[in-house]
Amino acid sequence: MHRLLAVVVLCAASALAPAFAACPPDGQTRESLEGLKVLKWTVPDAAERQVLAEHLIDCLGDPDPAMRDGIAYEALAHWMRADAFDELAMRSLRDKLFAALQADDPDGFRRPFAALVLSEVARTDRVKPWMTPEERGAMVEAASRYMASIDDYRGFDDQAGWRHGVAHGSDWLMQLAMNPALDRGQLDRILAAVATQVVPSAPHAYVFGEPGRLARPVLFIAKRGLHTPAEWEAWMTSFAPKLGEAKLAYVDEGWLARRHDLLAFLTALYLEADRSDDPQLQAIEPAIVAGLKTVP
């Protein structure tokens, strides 16, 4: 049922995908938005605030990092964390963000920033539930599909700023993983999504903190205590075969990049588990060590 609903949501979003307006929104300028930022995004009228928020979603694909990150993302995150939208407004924002995930993204900014804002949407539902179980399941599926679809590994650029698709997708999955309303099957779906990017199929050495961000949803899933030690060990040891043929060890650039990513991911998990007082995290430490031992 959840998978079917997710497909319906994504298809609907796809139909809306081309409908993006100019940025800044009509009636606004960069200067007026910067002034609103100085005022800590104070927009007293709820209807006006919602209209502006929906239009700012169009700015998540803007090539200017100050507009994309410093205005659009910051405003949307601020309002969501301030509980500034009712359920109807949240559903409208969520659906437009789903559409942004399906839109053309020639510069590679829109999709990762839509995912980052969707992590804030997921957080609102975690803090004060408003989604139905079906909607929540559809979001788990949408986030998992997004993570698995990522093939643009650009992180930060001095001129263009952040893209950071893997990290932003991880943040979205983390907020979902933290939600106690998710069941074991949905948590397994998140683990499967994370696994697609621990060792990317296209060799890429992560250098912008992605392994640590990928580790976060896994750690919150572990805190739930729904998986056995044997299940964790099977998961942690499943990545080494993705490194490639043994003959490539230490003589192939792609193999070395994959090894780097896997070690960084498992090390991030180990450090968090080892220094934690949470017995559920301490319990997965042997599984992480088993995973580390599989890495040549």
N, C-alpha and C positions, 0 to 999 in steps of 0.2 A: 504493500500500500504506500509506504513512504517513498519507495523508488519511483512508483507511478506518479505520485504527487510532485516529486522533484522534477521529473521529466516535463510535466505540465507547466510547472513554474518556469523552468528554463526555456521552454518553447514560447511561453507568453512573453518572457523577457526578451527573447530573440526578436520577436515581432516588434517590440518597442525600441530595439537597439539603435536604429539610425536616428531617432528623434532627439538629438542633443542640440541645445541652443548655444549661442555665443557666450564667451566668458570674457569679461565680467557680465553678469546678468543685466538684462534691460533695466534701466533706471539706476544702475550702480556704476561706479567707476572704481578703478584700483584705489584711488585716494579715499573714496567714501568707505570702501571695505576696510582699508587700513585704519581709518578713523573709528569704525565700528570695533575693530580689534582693540584699539586703545580703550574703548568703553567696555571691554570684556564681553563683547557680543550681546550687549543689552538691546533686545527688541521686545518691548513690553506686549505688543499685540500678537496673540498666538497665531492668527491667520497669516499675518504679515511674515512672522518668523518662519512658518512652514513653507510659504511660497519661496522665501529667500533660500531656505535650506535645500529645497528641491532643485532650485536653479544652481546652487553651488555644487551640486553633484556633477553638473556639466563641467565644472572647473577642475575636477579630479584628473582630467586628461590634459590639462594645460601644460605646455612645455616649460613654463616659468615656475621654478620650484617655490618661489615666494607666494605665488598665487595658488598653486596646487597643494602645497604642504602647509605653508604658513598661514594661509587664509581658509581655503575650502576645508581641508581636513581638520584644522584646528577648530574652526567654527562648529562643524558638525559634531566633533567629539565633545566639545564644550557643552553644547546644548543637550546632547544625549546623556552626558554624565550629570547634568543639572536637572534631569527629568523634565525637560522643557516641551515634550511632545506627548500627546495622548496616543492611545492605541491605534486609532484610525490614521493619525499622522505617521506613526512608526511603520505601519504596514505600507503606506504609500512610499515612504523613503526606502524601505527594504526592497520593494518591488522595482523601484527605479535603479537601485544599486545592483540588483540582479540583472537588469537590462544592461547596465554598464559593463558587467562581466562578459556579455555576449557581443558588445559593440566592437567595431573596428578599432584597432589600437596601434596605429603605425609607429608611434613613438615609444610604445611600451610603458606608458604611465597610467592610463585609465584603469586597466584591470587590477594591477596591484594596489592602487589606492582605493578602488572600490572594495577590494577584499579587506583592506585595513579599516575602512569605515564600517564594513559589515561585522568586523570584530566588535566594534562598539555597539552595533545593533544587538549582536548576540549577548553582549554584556548586560544591556538593559533588561533582557528577558531573564538572565540569570539572577539579577539583583531583585527584580520585581516581575514575576512571570506574567506574560501577556500573550504569548503564542499558544496556539493549540498544539497538542501532541503531533498532529499531522504537519503543521507548519514547522515545528521544531525539527521533525524528521527530515522534512524537505530541505531545511537549511543545512543539516548535517551532510546530506547528499550533495548539495550545491558546493559547500566548502571542500568536501572530499574530492569532488570532480575538478574543482579549480586547482587544488594542489597537484593532482595527478597530471593536469594539463600543462603545467608550467614548463616552458622550454626556453625562456628568456631569463638568463641568470645574471644579468647586469644588476649591480648593487648600487654603488654611489659613483657619481661623476662630479668633478669640481664645478662644471658649468651647468649640467642638467639636474644635479641633485640626486635624490633617491628614486629608484624603481623598486628593487628589493622584494620581488614577488614571493620567493620562498619564505622569507621572514614574515611578510604580511599575511600570507596564507597560514603560517604557523600560529600567528596571533589569533586569527579567526578560529582555527581549530582548538587553540588553548581555551578561549572563552567558552566554546561549546563543551570541551572536556571538563571544565570546572562546574558545569551545570548539573546538579544532582538529579534533574529530571531525565537525563539520558540513561538508556538501558545498556546492558552489556553488548548487545548487537551493534548499537550506535557507536559505542566506544571502540569496538573492533573495527568498524568502518573508518574511524579516525586513525587508528593505528595503521591500517592498510594504506591510508592516504599519506601519512608521514613516511612510511616505508618506501614510497615511490621516489622520494627526493633525498633520502639519506645518502644514497650512492647514485647520483644522476646517471641515466643511461647514456647521455651525451657527456663525455668527460669534462668536468669543470671543477676546479679547486675553489672551494668557498673561502672568501677572505673578508667578508663583512658580517661575521657573527651568525651566519645562518645555522650552523650545527647546534649552537646553544638555543636558538629560537625553536628549532625542530624538536629539541629535547623537552621543551616545556609542556606541550600537551601530553606527552608520554608520562611525565612525572605526575601530572594531575590525574591521569587515568590510573596510575599505580596507587595513588592515594586512596582510590575507591576500594581497593582490596578485592576486586572481583576476579582477578586472574591468579592462577596457581603459580608457584615457583617454576614448575616444569614448563608451563605455558610461556612464562617470561624468558626462560632460557632458550626455548625453541625460537622465540622471536628475535632475541638478541644475537643468536648465532646464525640467523638466516641470511645475513648480509654478505659474509665473506665470499660466497660464490659469485657475487656480482662484480668482484674486482677484476675478473677475467682469468684467462688461462695462466697456469702456474709458470709457463715459460716466459710470460711477460713481466714477471716480478722484478722490479727495480731496473728494468731496461726499456720500459715503455712509459711515455709521458701520461697517457690516459690512465694506465694502471696506477701510477704514482698519485695522480689527482684523486682517483677513487679511494685509494688507501688513506690519503690525507683526510678526506671527508668522513670516512667511516671512523677513523681514530678520533677525530674531533667530536663527532656525535657521541660515541660511546664514552669518551672522556668527560664530556659535559654531563652526561647522565651520572657517571661514577662520582664526580665531584659533588653534585647536588645530593646524591643518596648518601655518600659517605659523611657529609657534614650535617645531615639532617637528624633531628630527634624524632621524626615520624617513623613509627615502626613499620609502616607499609613501604616507605621508601628504603629503609634499612633492609627489608626483606628481599628487595630486588637486586641488592648489591652483588650477591653471588652470580646472578644471571648476567649482570653487566660484565663482571670479571670473565665469565665464560665466553662472552662475546668478544672481549678484548683478546683473549687467548687464541681466537680463530684468525686474528689479523697477522699476516706474515711480517 
